[in-house]
Amino acid sequence: MENMPKQDDTPEPTTISFLNCIDLSTPDVQQSVSLLKQACLDCGFFYVTNHGISQEFMEEVFSQSKKFFELPLSEKMKVLRNEKHRGYTPVLDELLDPDNQIHVGDYKEGYYIGVEVPEDDPEADKPFYGPNVWPADGILPGWRQTMEKFHQQALGVARAVARIIALALDLEADFFDKPEMLGHPIAVMRLLHYAGQISDPSKGLYGAGAHSDYGLITLLATDNVYGLQICKDKDAQPQVWEFVAPLKGAFVVNLGDMLERWSNCIFKSTLHRVLGNGQERYSIAYFVEPSHECLVECLPTCKSEKNPPKFPPIKCEAYLSQRYKDTHADLKVYNKH
């Protein structure tokens, strides 16, 4: 593991959390299931290695992401996110922890890329579906092709992880492969850039405020700069935060709120946040949710007479739309500038 970066004006983290590591290339599926189950019960975060995306290609994706964020703001605003959550999100666009981020949002900028659905496709009317927003090819040649390829490959990794999760919940391995689930998913990739601001929790200043993810699972690829923190027990007072060590070539995977609902809180989504320490940081989050029509209701293996369902059934589309609306700035604010 890399050494923690030293910053004179940043308190050095006291705790680093080393996560369970799931090797997707191992033939020992039971070992993977056991490691994953332990991780999901312990902290809801784990590493995935040997996932099939080459290190060279990962580095190319990060290089292309950096090229976009280095463009002038006027150029980036030409691809400002639309109502379908495609395109550029400026610094402070997102507010993940309003109780603590009293005056400002997250000190990060991002770029959303979803499942590409042509405008004339009937599916394009659904939230989170439709054509993506792309920078002009003349400005970033080959950028779109690189991002589309990564989106496709990351979905393959997510499906492989979902099969292990299904086994860990005593379901058939292909439970999440059904058409209404990951057969036609809402899979959203988000390039992220933290420009080097120093976070100060005492003033409510964060790279990303404390939150749990909304969907099924999230795959996170990071550079070697520390920043991600997790809180294993969200109900503890005071909350204890631990850094997650970057692991070269691995995805950090975490469970979302939707899986917590599905599993009747057997597997929990975990609070996490990003603290800036004065260094630039890049990461790529890949959020995986089932299809719009999927009804998220307590899994048959996760309920009993003693443990009845804790949540009412809800359609994926309705749940996600509300969560995005709650955390993003109204697009009208950008018309004023």
Backbone torsions as a table, in degrees:
resi	resn	phi	psi	omega
1	MET	NA	150.6	-179.4
2	GLU	-71.2	156.4	174.0
3	ASN	-72.9	147.7	176.5
4	MET	-64.4	133.5	176.9
5	PRO	-66.5	134.5	178.7
6	LYS	-90.8	129.8	174.3
7	GLN	-130.2	125.3	-176.2
8	ASP	-59.0	-35.6	-173.3
9	ASP	-102.2	15.1	178.5
10	THR	-120.6	128.1	177.5
11	PRO	-62.0	133.3	-179.3
12	GLU	-72.0	134.7	-178.4
13	PRO	-63.4	140.1	-178.3
14	THR	-85.7	-27.9	-174.0
15	THR	-130.3	133.7	172.3
16	ILE	-117.0	131.2	-179.5
17	SER	-95.8	121.5	174.7
18	PHE	-99.3	122.8	-168.6
19	LEU	-94.6	160.9	171.4
20	ASN	-61.9	148.3	-175.1
21	CYS	-117.6	118.9	178.6
22	ILE	-101.0	118.9	179.7
23	ASP	-93.9	108.8	-175.5
24	LEU	-70.5	-11.0	-178.8
25	SER	-93.2	-6.6	-176.1
26	THR	-73.1	140.1	175.9
27	PRO	-76.8	-12.9	-177.8
28	ASP	-84.1	82.5	-176.1
29	VAL	-64.0	-37.6	-177.5
30	GLN	-62.7	-36.0	177.3
31	GLN	-65.0	-42.3	178.1
32	SER	-61.3	-43.2	179.4
33	VAL	-61.9	-43.4	-178.7
34	SER	-64.7	-45.5	178.9
35	LEU	-63.7	-42.1	-178.9
36	LEU	-66.4	-43.6	-178.9
37	LYS	-60.7	-43.8	178.9
38	GLN	-61.4	-42.6	179.9
39	ALA	-64.3	-41.6	-177.6
40	CYS	-68.4	-33.8	178.3
41	LEU	-78.5	-28.8	-175.7
42	ASP	-83.5	-55.7	-173.7
43	CYS	-144.3	-4.0	177.5
44	GLY	73.2	9.8	178.6
45	PHE	-129.7	142.2	174.5
46	PHE	-157.0	162.7	175.2
47	TYR	-92.2	149.2	170.3
48	VAL	-122.8	123.6	-179.7
49	THR	-118.8	169.7	-179.3
50	ASN	48.1	49.8	-174.2
51	HIS	-90.8	-4.2	174.4
52	GLY	98.0	-7.7	174.9
53	ILE	-93.9	121.0	-172.7
54	SER	-67.5	151.6	178.4
55	GLN	-61.1	-38.6	179.7
56	GLU	-60.7	-43.7	-179.0
57	PHE	-69.7	-39.7	176.4
58	MET	-55.9	-45.2	-178.7
59	GLU	-65.3	-35.4	177.4
60	GLU	-64.8	-41.8	179.5
61	VAL	-63.1	-43.8	178.2
62	PHE	-64.0	-39.4	179.2
63	SER	-63.0	-42.2	179.3
64	GLN	-69.1	-36.5	177.3
65	SER	-61.3	-45.7	-179.8
66	LYS	-60.1	-40.2	179.9
67	LYS	-59.7	-39.9	179.0
68	PHE	-64.9	-49.3	-174.8
69	PHE	-68.3	-18.3	177.2
70	GLU	-81.9	-8.0	177.2
71	LEU	-65.2	154.7	175.0
72	PRO	-60.0	149.0	-178.8
73	LEU	-56.1	-38.0	-179.1
74	SER	-59.5	-34.4	179.9
75	GLU	-74.1	-40.5	-179.5
76	LYS	-67.0	-35.3	-178.9
77	MET	-68.3	-16.7	175.7
78	LYS	-66.4	-21.1	178.9
79	VAL	-117.5	37.3	178.1
80	LEU	-56.3	143.9	-177.6
81	ARG	-57.2	146.8	178.3
82	ASN	-102.1	-173.8	-176.8
83	GLU	-68.5	-13.4	176.8
84	LYS	-90.5	6.1	-177.8
85	HIS	60.1	56.1	171.6
86	ARG	-126.5	136.0	175.0
87	GLY	108.7	-162.0	-168.0
88	TYR	-82.8	135.5	173.0
89	THR	-116.4	115.3	-177.9
90	PRO	-68.7	168.4	173.6
91	VAL	-56.4	139.3	179.8
92	LEU	73.6	4.5	-179.7
93	ASP	-65.6	-34.0	-173.5
94	GLU	-108.6	138.9	178.5
95	LEU	-126.6	101.4	-171.8
96	LEU	-92.4	-22.5	-174.2
97	ASP	-136.8	71.9	-173.3
98	PRO	-60.4	-24.4	179.4
99	ASP	-66.8	-33.3	-177.7
100	ASN	-106.0	-29.6	177.7
101	GLN	-90.5	74.8	-165.7
102	ILE	-66.7	-40.5	-173.1
103	HIS	-109.3	-22.3	-172.8
104	VAL	-136.7	166.0	177.5
105	GLY	-93.3	-156.8	-177.9
106	ASP	-75.2	138.4	175.5
107	TYR	-86.3	65.6	176.9
108	LYS	-149.2	156.0	170.2
109	GLU	-119.9	155.8	-174.3
110	GLY	-145.7	177.8	177.8
111	TYR	-149.2	117.2	-178.4
112	TYR	-90.3	133.7	173.7
113	ILE	-133.7	122.2	-177.5
114	GLY	-109.5	-167.2	175.0
115	VAL	-68.3	126.4	-176.9
116	GLU	-74.2	115.1	177.2
117	VAL	-125.5	117.7	-177.5
118	PRO	-57.6	151.8	-175.4
119	GLU	-61.6	-30.0	-177.3
120	ASP	-87.9	4.2	177.5
121	ASP	-83.3	133.2	179.3
122	PRO	-55.6	-29.5	179.3
123	GLU	-65.6	-21.9	-174.2
124	ALA	-64.9	-16.9	179.4
125	ASP	-74.2	-17.8	-175.3
126	LYS	-74.8	150.1	175.3
127	PRO	-59.1	146.8	177.7
128	PHE	69.1	0.8	174.9
129	TYR	-112.9	169.0	-179.6
130	GLY	124.4	-177.6	178.4
131	PRO	-72.1	146.6	173.8
132	ASN	-75.6	164.4	174.2
133	VAL	-102.3	128.9	-175.9
134	TRP	-127.1	144.0	171.6
135	PRO	-63.6	152.0	179.5
136	ALA	-57.9	137.5	-176.8
137	ASP	-60.1	-31.2	179.8
138	GLY	-66.8	-25.8	-178.9
139	ILE	-83.7	-43.7	179.9
140	LEU	-131.1	80.2	-177.6
141	PRO	-59.8	134.3	176.2
142	GLY	77.0	-1.8	-175.6
143	TRP	-62.7	-48.2	-178.7
144	ARG	-58.9	-45.2	-176.8
145	GLN	-61.5	-40.8	179.1
146	THR	-62.8	-45.6	-176.9
147	MET	-68.7	-38.2	178.8
148	GLU	-65.5	-38.8	179.5
149	LYS	-65.3	-42.6	179.3
150	PHE	-65.0	-42.0	179.0
151	HIS	-55.3	-46.1	-178.1
152	GLN	-66.0	-44.6	-177.6
153	GLN	-68.5	-38.5	179.7
154	ALA	-65.2	-33.4	177.6
155	LEU	-64.0	-37.3	176.2
156	GLY	-62.0	-40.9	177.6
157	VAL	-64.3	-44.5	-179.0
158	ALA	-60.7	-40.5	179.3
159	ARG	-65.5	-37.7	178.6
160	ALA	-65.1	-40.8	178.4
161	VAL	-66.3	-40.7	-179.0
162	ALA	-62.0	-31.8	178.0
163	ARG	-66.2	-38.7	178.8
164	ILE	-69.9	-37.7	177.2
165	ILE	-61.8	-42.4	179.3
166	ALA	-58.7	-46.1	179.4
167	LEU	-63.6	-37.7	179.7
168	ALA	-66.8	-22.0	177.7
169	LEU	-99.5	16.3	178.9
170	ASP	60.7	33.5	175.4
171	LEU	-106.2	169.6	172.6
172	GLU	-63.9	147.5	-176.6
173	ALA	-57.6	-33.7	-176.2
174	ASP	-92.8	16.7	-176.4
175	PHE	-53.3	-46.1	-176.0
176	PHE	-84.8	-1.5	-179.3
177	ASP	-82.0	-6.8	-175.7
178	LYS	-58.4	152.6	-178.9
179	PRO	-53.6	-39.0	-177.1
180	GLU	-78.5	-5.1	178.3
181	MET	-109.1	-105.1	-177.4
182	LEU	-89.8	5.8	172.0
183	GLY	-68.0	-40.0	176.0
184	HIS	-133.1	72.0	-170.7
185	PRO	-80.7	165.8	164.0
186	ILE	-95.2	94.7	-177.5
187	ALA	-110.1	117.8	-174.4
188	VAL	-119.3	121.2	177.7
189	MET	-97.6	140.1	-179.7
190	ARG	-135.4	115.1	173.1
191	LEU	-76.6	138.2	-177.6
192	LEU	-131.5	143.7	179.3
193	HIS	-137.9	123.3	174.4
194	TYR	-106.7	119.6	-165.6
195	ALA	-80.6	-2.9	178.7
196	GLY	112.7	14.5	176.3
197	GLN	-71.5	147.4	177.4
198	ILE	-94.4	122.0	-179.1
199	SER	-75.1	151.2	177.4
200	ASP	-143.0	92.0	-177.8
201	PRO	-54.4	-30.8	-178.9
202	SER	-66.4	-21.2	177.8
203	LYS	-108.8	8.2	180.0
204	GLY	72.4	25.8	-179.4
205	LEU	-104.0	118.1	-177.1
206	TYR	-136.2	152.5	168.2
207	GLY	-65.0	-46.1	171.5
208	ALA	-144.8	127.8	-178.7
209	GLY	-67.4	162.2	-178.5
210	ALA	-61.9	132.3	-179.0
211	HIS	-163.6	164.0	166.1
212	SER	-112.6	151.5	-178.0
213	ASP	-75.2	158.4	-169.1
214	TYR	-85.9	-29.7	-164.3
215	GLY	-97.9	-141.4	-176.9
216	LEU	-83.4	-66.3	174.9
217	ILE	-139.9	160.5	174.0
218	THR	-125.9	132.8	170.9
219	LEU	-101.7	132.0	-179.4
220	LEU	-124.9	120.7	172.1
221	ALA	-101.9	133.7	-177.3
222	THR	-129.4	163.1	169.4
223	ASP	-83.2	-164.7	-174.5
224	ASN	-91.3	10.4	-177.6
225	VAL	-91.1	126.0	177.3
226	TYR	-64.1	153.3	178.0
227	GLY	177.3	-38.9	-177.8
228	LEU	-71.8	129.9	175.1
229	GLN	-125.6	147.7	175.8
230	ILE	-123.5	153.6	176.1
231	CYS	-121.8	106.4	-172.2
232	LYS	-66.7	-31.4	-179.6
233	ASP	-121.8	100.3	-174.5
234	LYS	-69.7	-17.6	-178.4
235	ASP	-91.5	-6.4	-178.2
236	ALA	-67.9	144.9	174.9
237	GLN	-128.7	119.2	-6.7
238	PRO	-73.6	161.1	178.3
239	GLN	-71.4	141.9	178.4
240	VAL	-105.4	123.2	-177.2
241	TRP	-110.0	135.6	179.0
242	GLU	-125.1	140.0	174.1
243	PHE	-73.9	145.4	171.5
244	VAL	-99.7	123.8	-178.5
245	ALA	-70.4	132.4	173.6
246	PRO	-64.3	142.6	177.7
247	LEU	-127.0	114.7	-172.1
248	LYS	-56.4	130.6	175.9
249	GLY	80.0	-7.0	-177.7
250	ALA	-97.5	158.3	164.7
251	PHE	-95.1	139.5	164.9
252	VAL	-90.1	124.7	-177.9
253	VAL	-112.8	137.3	174.0
254	ASN	-135.3	156.7	-178.3
255	LEU	-86.8	145.9	178.8
256	GLY	-102.1	172.9	-177.6
257	ASP	-61.3	-30.6	-178.2
258	MET	-66.2	-37.9	177.4
259	LEU	-70.4	-33.0	175.0
260	GLU	-61.4	-43.8	177.5
261	ARG	-63.6	-48.0	-177.2
262	TRP	-58.5	-41.5	-174.8
263	SER	-90.7	8.3	177.3
264	ASN	59.1	37.6	177.2
265	CYS	71.1	11.7	173.2
266	ILE	-67.7	-46.8	171.5
267	PHE	-100.8	129.7	-175.2
268	LYS	-108.7	143.6	169.4
269	SER	-76.1	151.6	-171.0
270	THR	-120.0	135.2	174.4
271	LEU	-63.2	135.4	173.5
272	HIS	-146.6	161.9	-178.8
273	ARG	-153.6	171.4	176.8
274	VAL	-124.6	127.6	175.1
275	LEU	-106.5	126.7	174.9
276	GLY	-82.3	140.1	-179.7
277	ASN	-120.3	21.2	178.8
278	GLY	96.2	-8.7	177.9
279	GLN	-100.1	146.1	171.8
280	GLU	-64.9	145.2	-179.7
281	ARG	-143.2	137.9	177.0
282	TYR	-121.8	142.5	172.6
283	SER	-150.7	165.4	178.1
284	ILE	-131.5	116.3	178.3
285	ALA	-100.8	137.2	179.8
286	TYR	-124.6	105.7	-174.8
287	PHE	-93.8	127.4	-175.7
288	VAL	-118.0	121.1	177.6
289	GLU	-129.3	158.6	176.3
290	PRO	-72.2	-176.4	-177.6
291	SER	-68.5	166.4	-179.2
292	HIS	-55.1	-41.0	-172.3
293	GLU	-81.3	-10.0	-174.0
294	CYS	-61.5	128.6	176.8
295	LEU	-91.6	115.5	-179.0
296	VAL	-89.7	105.9	178.7
297	GLU	-137.4	160.5	-172.9
298	CYS	-49.9	129.2	-179.4
299	LEU	-67.7	146.0	-177.0
300	PRO	-58.0	-31.0	-177.6
301	THR	-84.0	-1.1	-173.3
302	CYS	-114.4	13.2	179.0
303	LYS	-134.0	154.9	178.1
304	SER	-157.3	179.6	177.5
305	GLU	-61.5	-38.8	-179.7
306	LYS	-78.9	-20.7	-177.5
307	ASN	-130.2	71.5	-178.8
308	PRO	-69.7	163.5	-179.7
309	PRO	-56.3	133.0	-177.7
310	LYS	-91.0	-16.7	-175.8
311	PHE	-127.1	145.6	173.0
312	PRO	-72.7	154.8	175.5
313	PRO	-61.3	146.0	177.9
314	ILE	-146.1	144.4	176.8
315	LYS	-75.2	140.8	-177.9
316	CYS	-55.5	-45.4	-177.0
317	GLU	-57.9	-46.6	-177.7
318	ALA	-65.1	-41.8	-178.0
319	TYR	-64.1	-49.1	-177.3
320	LEU	-66.6	-42.0	-178.4
321	SER	-57.5	-42.5	-179.5
322	GLN	-67.0	-41.6	-177.8
323	ARG	-64.6	-41.6	178.9
324	TYR	-66.5	-40.4	-179.7
325	LYS	-62.3	-36.9	-177.6
326	ASP	-68.7	-25.3	-169.4
327	THR	-112.6	-9.0	-177.4
328	HIS	-111.4	149.3	177.5
329	ALA	-62.5	147.6	173.3
330	ASP	-65.9	131.7	-176.8
331	LEU	-59.5	-20.9	-179.8
332	LYS	-61.5	-26.1	-177.3
333	VAL	-63.2	-27.1	-177.8
334	TYR	-79.9	-21.1	177.8
335	ASN	-69.5	-22.5	-176.7
336	LYS	-79.9	-18.9	-173.5
337	HIS	-93.6	NA	NA
